[in-house]
Amino acid sequence: MNAGWGGKRQAAMRQAAVKRAFDVTTAAAGLLFLMPVFVSLALIILWREGSPVLFSQTRVGFKGRHFRIWKFRTMRAASGAAITAARDARITRTGARLRKYKLDELPQLFNVLLGDMSLVGPRPEIPEYVEPRVPIWSDVLQVRPGITDLASLVYRDEEELLGASPDPDRLYRERILPLKLELNLSYLRSRSLASDLKLIWLTVRYSIWRRGFDPGLIQENFGNGAGHDTKFHSFSSAINR
């Protein structure tokens, strides 16, 4: 019994070590390869919108630890809702383009190198949306958060959905976030390096070329279609309109 448990623990540790090595190697290579893109985007933001170029925010990470996430700045400094919906007046003209192609997320490669994040893992939330004592949150927080994951790919157009709601914050808290947590937990139970690579590829693909994007089909392709809350399918139809 103990031997079996010890074997599973060693296998999990090896898997975590392989994943971390993959994260560090890929993030370092990505930063090196994309450095001209980083410099170009920084200069464009500085020229069109002024400083600062980068935006940071406190997020909840591995085992509930707080860290600073980094993005290219896409919004003006102004008070407003914690979440961003489509047509938010705070989004700059340049920021809208960056957000459309997910280019604002690129600085998170530094978060991966620092060990705060992984390439693939549940997207980290701001503290006010996290409930560590709730079982599903406790499970999701047992892994490093990621730049992308199944839930963020399926809900890549959530800003449009939120923008159509009279109360975006309530919609996100009560309906979208619970569904995303379910997708996260379901994916984590059967994840593999191959499925992580597939998620990375699909994230890049649909960030550049939208044609053929079908959130329901993506979910099914990752083996998360059966038994999922039927509310998800109505959301899938809404965001794929």
Buried (B, 14 or more C-beta within 10 A) or exposed (E): EEEEEEEEEEEEEEEEEEBBEBBBEBBEEBBEEBEEEBEEBBEBBEEEBEEEBBBBEEBBBBEBEEBEBBBBBBBBEEEEEBBBBBEBEBBBEBBBBBBEEBBBBBBBBBBBBEBBBBBBBBBBBBEEBBEEEEEEBEBBBEBBBBBBBBBBBBBBBBBBBBBBBEEBBEBBBEBBBBBBBBBBBBBBEEBEEEBBBBBBEBBEBBBEEEEEBEBBEBBEBBEBBEEBEEEBBEBBEEBEE
